[in-house]
Amino acid sequence: MKVVVSRSGGIAGIRRTWEVQVDEQPDASAWMALLDTLPWNDVATEAPQPDRYIYRIRCAPHEVVLGEQQVCGPWQDLIDRVRGVIEPR
């Protein structure tokens, strides 16, 4: 299973993408538990705020788009874990 986090926007508008193969991680079961707790279907659509980041998180069959102000709790945990595994491209 692959998790892809893309961040765009901000003042410079630069896009960064991080990608992790969950099955290849030494703690794959912890990754799966985190992915199972995410409220994939309960994300409210909010208008983007000026000069703030937008995150797109994909983990088939799920995909969400979150404004920076919506990134908290388990979403923040996931983004931090993905960013901690690999350098952005």
ABEGO torsion letter per residue (X at the ends): XBBBBBBBEEAAGBBBBBBBBAAABAAAAAAAAAAAABBAAABBBBBBBBGBBBBBBBBOABBBBBBAAABBEAAAAAAAAAAAABBBX
